[in-house]
Amino acid sequence: MSEGTKLGEFKDHQAFNTAVAREEDFQNQDSSATKMGELSEFEKSLYGDDSPAKSSKSVTPSSTTESSAAAAEAAFASEQSDYFENELDRLIVDYQEGDIIKGIVRRVEKSGVMVDISFKSDGFIVNAEFSNDPDEVPSDFLKPGDEISVFIVNLESKEGYTVLSKKRADYELAWGKVNHLAKTRDTIQVKVNSKVQGGVVADYFGIKGFIPASQLLTDSESDLQIFVNQTLEVCVLQADRRRRKVIFSHKQAQSKSQRNDYEQLINDLEVGEVRPGKVTSIKDFGVFVDLGGVEGLVHISELSWSRVNHPSEIVKLGQAVNVFILGVDRESRKVSLGMKQLEPDPWVAVAEKYKVGQVIEGTITRLAAFGAFIRIDDHLEGLIHISELSMEHVNAVSDVVSPGQKVNAKIIKLIPSEQKIGLSLKAIQRDAAAAAVASALEAPSSEDA
């Protein structure tokens, strides 16, 4: 029976001796083991002449690896620290009850609206806190993804969400806008709630304002009840939040709207256009024509190619006319119009139709101290100077001719470029006298007979 090996003894001495001999042979080999911090022969063969061992400053691979690892670890730790700090800053917001913030609609439910406000919990707006108008239903106006302004009522309710109010946010923001509008006089839309003594009460996002009867566009005899439940465009005349006093004006808003329309209309006018209009006023110097919100003047000289004594000879009050845009001064808001430009210019063909020395028949239209005007045709008028009225001395034009009288006159001057035709009655008389003398000279005397 073989005896077992005691504790601390080898059972096979021969195996132990063999193992020791192999260890000694390994240590005697040329490729001895590499010590800590040294390069192995294989690593040296990779570096060649540029091995760290030959450099002026020896750095062992192990030390390089350790320092690189340490640097990488430090950079990673710093990056992670920055990341978590940024995430904490993003998640932790310093909201206070009473703040007005922006939120994104998540869901629109029957009982209210769930809103993402970038807080630890979502916010919720009950229907009663959505609008001052009880007829407004959130589902009619909102959808997921819409951005809205909300008022923080309670940061955390018993149910775990933040209590919000949209109508209170609208109210606060509306006061800021009303104060601004009192300076700019820009217009807003308000809804009239009720009639009171001396005017009506209107609502603007929960702010009650007064519109005096004098600031409403209505007849003095009209019942103000007609404005109740109507939406009106108004300007803010006065705003005092401390006293909760706001005064609106419907009349000034309309005037401002009309001014804006006027600016648009006058900017749309272009020289050379033909526009329809209506005669609104007749003056001695011309005619005012409404072009649909913008009035322009047709000077008396631009009414007709013929001479006009008074504009009422050409147009009547309220008459619809077409006018030619002669000029637009947008700074002074003046528009110059013409009507004769819509008819052929008779002076263009004057040189072809009339010649100097030609005798024409015309009608005396009016008298002046220096002569008489004679109408040659429907659109042409010439002048008979007082010196050309008679071969005799003339003290007054009316001594020779009168308005409406038809006469024959001779053309003695023709300048189409200056729209001038000079005529003479004296030349007719002189020609007649010369013809009589010539006829007398040609006639045989009694002695010759």
C-alpha positions in Angstrom: 0.0 0.0 0.0 1.6 3.2 -1.1 2.0 5.9 1.4 0.3 9.3 0.7 2.3 12.5 0.2 2.6 14.6 3.2 1.7 18.3 3.4 4.5 20.3 1.8 6.1 17.3 -0.1 6.0 16.3 -3.8 4.7 12.9 -4.6 6.8 12.7 -7.8 10.4 13.9 -7.1 11.4 13.2 -10.7 8.8 15.6 -12.0 9.9 18.3 -9.7 13.5 18.0 -10.8 12.6 18.1 -14.4 10.6 21.4 -13.9 13.5 23.1 -12.1 15.9 22.1 -14.9 13.6 23.7 -17.5 13.4 26.9 -15.5 17.2 27.2 -15.4 17.5 26.6 -19.1 14.9 29.3 -19.8 16.9 31.9 -17.8 20.1 31.0 -19.6 18.6 31.7 -23.1 19.7 34.8 -25.0 16.3 36.4 -25.1 16.1 37.0 -21.4 12.9 38.4 -19.8 12.4 42.2 -20.0 12.6 44.1 -16.8 10.0 46.7 -15.8 10.6 49.9 -17.7 12.8 48.4 -20.4 12.2 47.7 -24.1 12.2 44.1 -25.3 14.3 43.1 -28.3 11.1 42.9 -30.4 10.1 46.4 -29.5 13.7 47.7 -30.2 13.5 46.1 -33.7 10.3 48.1 -34.4 11.8 51.5 -33.3 15.1 51.0 -35.1 17.5 54.0 -34.8 14.7 56.2 -33.5 14.1 54.1 -30.5 13.4 55.9 -27.2 16.5 54.4 -25.8 18.6 56.5 -28.2 16.7 59.8 -27.8 18.2 62.6 -25.7 15.3 62.3 -23.3 14.3 58.7 -22.6 10.6 58.0 -22.1 9.6 54.5 -21.5 6.5 53.1 -23.2 4.9 52.3 -19.9 5.3 55.9 -18.6 4.0 57.3 -21.9 1.0 55.0 -21.8 0.3 55.8 -18.2 0.4 59.6 -18.9 -1.8 59.4 -22.0 -4.3 57.3 -20.2 -4.4 59.8 -17.3 -4.9 62.7 -19.7 -7.6 60.9 -21.6 -9.3 60.0 -18.3 -9.1 63.6 -17.1 -10.5 65.0 -20.4 -13.4 62.5 -20.3 -14.2 63.4 -16.7 -14.2 67.1 -17.6 -16.5 66.5 -20.6 -18.9 64.4 -18.5 -18.9 67.1 -15.8 -19.7 69.8 -18.4 -22.4 67.6 -19.9 -24.2 67.0 -16.6 -23.9 70.6 -15.6 -25.5 71.7 -18.9 -28.3 69.1 -18.4 -28.9 70.3 -14.9 -29.0 73.9 -16.1 -31.5 72.9 -18.7 -33.7 70.9 -16.4 -33.6 73.2 -13.4 -35.4 76.5 -14.2 -36.1 79.1 -11.6 -39.8 79.6 -12.2 -41.9 81.6 -9.7 -45.6 81.8 -9.3 -46.9 84.8 -11.2 -44.3 84.4 -14.0 -45.5 84.6 -17.6 -43.6 82.1 -19.8 -43.8 80.3 -23.1 -45.1 76.8 -23.4 -45.7 74.2 -26.1 -49.1 72.5 -26.3 -48.8 68.8 -25.8 -52.5 67.7 -25.7 -55.9 69.4 -26.0 -58.3 67.5 -23.7 -62.0 68.0 -22.9 -61.2 69.5 -19.5 -58.3 71.7 -20.6 -54.8 71.9 -22.2 -51.6 70.1 -21.3 -48.6 72.3 -21.8 -44.8 71.5 -21.9 -43.1 74.3 -20.0 -39.6 72.7 -19.7 -40.2 72.0 -16.0 -40.0 68.9 -13.9 -43.8 68.5 -14.5 -46.1 69.6 -17.3 -48.5 72.4 -16.9 -52.3 72.3 -17.2 -54.8 75.0 -18.2 -58.4 74.2 -17.2 -61.0 75.5 -19.7 -62.1 78.2 -17.4 -58.6 79.7 -17.5 -58.3 79.6 -21.2 -60.0 82.8 -22.3 -62.2 85.6 -21.0 -64.7 84.7 -23.7 -66.7 81.7 -22.5 -67.6 80.8 -26.1 -64.0 80.2 -27.0 -63.1 76.4 -26.9 -59.4 75.5 -26.8 -59.8 72.7 -29.4 -61.1 75.4 -31.9 -57.8 77.4 -31.6 -55.0 75.1 -30.5 -53.3 72.0 -31.7 -50.2 70.0 -30.4 -47.0 71.9 -31.2 -48.5 75.4 -30.8 -46.6 77.9 -28.7 -48.6 80.0 -26.2 -48.0 82.4 -23.3 -49.1 81.2 -19.9 -49.3 82.5 -16.4 -48.0 80.3 -13.5 -50.7 80.1 -10.9 -49.3 77.2 -8.8 -45.9 75.5 -9.4 -47.1 72.1 -8.2 -50.7 71.0 -7.5 -51.8 68.0 -5.4 -52.0 66.1 -8.7 -48.3 66.8 -9.4 -48.7 69.2 -12.4 -48.2 73.0 -12.6 -51.4 75.0 -12.7 -51.4 77.5 -15.6 -53.7 80.2 -16.9 -53.8 81.6 -20.4 -56.4 84.3 -19.9 -54.3 85.8 -17.0 -51.3 85.8 -19.3 -53.3 87.5 -22.0 -54.5 90.0 -19.5 -51.1 90.9 -18.3 -49.6 91.1 -21.8 -52.6 93.1 -22.9 -51.9 95.8 -20.3 -48.4 96.2 -21.7 -49.7 96.5 -25.2 -52.4 99.0 -24.2 -49.8 101.3 -22.6 -47.8 101.1 -25.7 -50.8 101.8 -28.0 -51.6 104.9 -26.0 -48.4 106.3 -27.3 -48.4 105.0 -30.9 -52.2 105.3 -31.6 -52.1 102.0 -33.5 -55.4 100.3 -33.9 -56.8 97.2 -32.2 -60.0 95.2 -32.2 -62.3 95.3 -29.2 -65.7 93.8 -28.4 -68.4 96.0 -27.1 -70.0 94.4 -24.0 -72.6 96.9 -22.9 -74.1 100.3 -23.2 -73.7 102.8 -20.4 -74.5 106.4 -19.9 -72.5 108.5 -22.3 -71.0 105.7 -24.3 -70.3 101.9 -24.4 -67.9 99.5 -22.5 -65.6 97.4 -24.6 -63.3 94.4 -23.7 -59.7 93.8 -24.8 -58.4 90.5 -23.4 -60.2 91.1 -20.1 -59.4 94.8 -19.9 -62.5 96.9 -19.7 -62.4 100.2 -21.6 -64.8 103.1 -22.2 -65.7 104.5 -25.6 -67.5 107.9 -25.2 -70.4 108.5 -27.5 -68.4 111.4 -29.1 -65.7 108.9 -30.1 -68.2 106.6 -31.9 -69.0 106.9 -35.6 -72.7 107.4 -35.3 -75.5 110.0 -35.6 -76.3 111.9 -32.5 -79.8 110.5 -32.6 -78.7 106.8 -33.0 -79.2 104.4 -30.1 -75.8 103.2 -28.8 -77.4 99.8 -28.2 -76.6 99.0 -31.8 -72.9 98.7 -30.9 -73.4 96.0 -28.2 -71.7 92.6 -29.2 -70.1 94.3 -32.1 -66.3 94.2 -32.8 -64.9 97.7 -33.4 -61.5 99.0 -34.5 -60.3 101.5 -32.0 -57.3 103.6 -30.9 -56.2 103.9 -27.3 -56.6 107.5 -26.1 -55.7 106.9 -22.4 -54.4 104.0 -20.3 -53.9 104.0 -16.5 -53.5 100.6 -15.0 -53.2 101.8 -11.4 -56.7 103.3 -11.8 -57.8 100.6 -14.2 -58.9 103.2 -16.6 -58.8 102.9 -20.4 -60.5 105.1 -23.0 -60.9 104.0 -26.6 -61.8 105.9 -29.8 -63.6 104.4 -32.7 -63.7 107.6 -34.6 -59.9 108.2 -34.6 -59.3 104.6 -35.6 -61.4 105.1 -38.6 -59.6 108.3 -39.5 -56.3 106.5 -39.2 -57.6 103.7 -41.3 -58.8 106.2 -43.9 -55.4 107.9 -43.8 -53.7 104.6 -44.5 -56.1 103.9 -47.3 -55.4 107.4 -48.7 -51.6 106.7 -48.6 -52.2 103.4 -50.5 -54.4 105.0 -53.1 -52.1 108.0 -53.8 -49.1 105.6 -54.0 -51.0 103.6 -56.6 -51.5 106.6 -58.9 -49.2 106.9 -61.9 -48.7 109.8 -64.2 -50.2 109.1 -67.6 -53.0 106.9 -66.3 -56.7 107.5 -67.1 -58.9 107.1 -64.0 -62.7 107.3 -63.6 -63.9 109.9 -61.1 -66.8 112.0 -59.8 -67.0 115.8 -59.7 -67.2 116.8 -56.1 -66.7 120.6 -56.3 -66.7 123.3 -58.9 -64.6 126.4 -58.3 -63.8 129.4 -60.5 -60.2 128.1 -61.0 -61.1 124.5 -61.7 -62.9 121.3 -60.8 -62.2 118.8 -57.9 -62.6 115.1 -58.8 -62.8 112.2 -56.4 -60.8 109.2 -57.7 -62.2 106.8 -55.0 -60.7 108.2 -51.9 -58.2 110.7 -53.4 -59.2 114.1 -54.7 -57.5 115.8 -57.6 -57.8 119.1 -59.3 -58.6 119.7 -63.0 -57.4 123.3 -63.5 -59.7 125.4 -65.7 -57.0 125.5 -68.4 -57.0 121.7 -68.5 -60.7 121.2 -69.0 -60.8 121.8 -72.7 -58.6 122.8 -75.6 -60.9 125.7 -76.2 -61.0 128.6 -73.8 -63.4 128.1 -70.9 -65.0 131.1 -69.1 -66.1 129.0 -66.1 -65.8 125.3 -65.3 -69.6 125.0 -65.0 -69.7 125.3 -68.8 -67.9 121.9 -69.1 -69.0 119.8 -66.1 -71.8 119.5 -63.6 -71.6 118.7 -59.8 -71.8 114.9 -59.3 -71.0 114.1 -62.9 -69.0 111.0 -63.7 -65.9 111.8 -65.7 -62.7 110.3 -66.9 -59.5 112.2 -66.1 -55.9 112.0 -67.1 -53.2 111.9 -64.3 -50.9 114.9 -65.0 -48.9 114.8 -61.8 -48.7 113.3 -58.3 -47.0 115.0 -55.4 -47.0 112.4 -52.6 -45.3 114.7 -50.1 -47.9 117.5 -50.4 -50.6 114.9 -51.3 -51.7 116.9 -54.4 -52.9 115.3 -57.6 -53.1 117.3 -60.9 -55.6 116.1 -63.4 -56.6 116.9 -67.0 -59.6 116.3 -69.2 -58.7 117.9 -72.5 -55.9 115.3 -72.8 -58.5 112.7 -73.5 -59.5 114.5 -76.7 -57.3 114.9 -79.9 -55.1 117.9 -79.7 -56.5 120.3 -82.4 -53.2 122.2 -82.5 -51.5 119.2 -84.0 -53.3 119.6 -87.4 -53.6 123.4 -87.3 -50.8 124.0 -89.7 -52.4 121.6 -92.2 -55.9 123.1 -91.9 -55.1 126.8 -91.7 -52.6 129.2 -93.4 -51.6 132.8 -92.9 -53.7 135.0 -95.2 -56.7 132.7 -95.0 -60.1 134.2 -94.3 -62.2 132.2 -91.8 -65.6 132.7 -90.2 -65.8 132.6 -86.4 -67.8 133.6 -83.4 -66.8 136.3 -80.9 -66.7 134.5 -77.5 -65.5 137.1 -75.1 -64.1 140.6 -74.9 -61.0 141.9 -73.2 -59.4 145.4 -72.9 -56.7 144.4 -75.4 -59.0 142.7 -78.0 -61.7 140.1 -78.7 -61.4 136.3 -78.7 -62.9 134.5 -81.6 -63.8 130.8 -81.8 -62.6 129.3 -85.1 -64.0 125.7 -84.5 -65.0 123.6 -81.5 -61.6 123.6 -79.9 -59.6 126.5 -81.5 -59.7 130.0 -80.4 -57.8 133.0 -81.8 -57.3 136.6 -80.8 -58.3 139.8 -82.7 -56.1 142.5 -81.2 -57.8 145.9 -80.6 -55.4 147.4 -83.2 -56.8 144.9 -85.8 -60.5 145.5 -85.2 -60.9 148.4 -87.6 -59.0 150.8 -89.9 -60.3 153.6 -87.8 -59.2 154.3 -84.2 -61.0 152.1 -81.6 -61.6 153.4 -78.1 -63.2 150.2 -76.8 -63.5 146.7 -78.1 -67.2 146.7 -77.5 -67.6 149.6 -79.9 -66.8 147.2 -82.7 -67.8 143.6 -81.8 -69.9 141.9 -79.1 -70.0 138.3 -77.7 -71.9 135.9 -80.0 -71.4 137.9 -83.1 -70.2 136.1 -86.2 -67.5 137.7 -88.2 -65.1 137.1 -91.0 -61.4 137.5 -90.0 -58.1 137.1 -91.8 -55.3 135.0 -90.3 -52.3 137.2 -89.9 -50.3 135.1 -87.4 -50.1 131.3 -86.9 -47.8 129.7 -84.3 -49.1 126.1 -83.4 -46.2 125.4 -81.0 -47.4 128.3 -78.9 -51.1 127.7 -79.6 -51.5 131.1 -81.0 -53.6 132.4 -83.9 -53.7 136.1 -84.6 -56.7 137.4 -86.7 -57.6 140.7 -88.1 -60.9 142.5 -89.1 -58.9 145.5 -90.3 -57.1 143.3 -92.9 -60.5 142.3 -94.3 -61.5 146.0 -94.5 -58.2 146.9 -96.1 -58.5 144.2 -98.6 -62.0 145.2 -99.4 -60.9 148.8 -99.9 -58.1 147.8 -102.1 -60.3 145.7 -104.2 -62.8 148.6 -104.6 -60.0 150.9 -105.7 -58.7 148.3 -108.1 -62.2 147.7 -109.4 -62.7 151.4 -109.9 -59.4 151.8 -111.8 -60.3 148.9 -114.1 -63.8 150.4 -114.9 -64.0 152.6 -118.1 -64.6 156.3 -117.6 -67.5 158.2 -119.3 -65.1 160.2 -121.4 -63.6 157.0 -122.8 -67.1 155.9 -123.7 
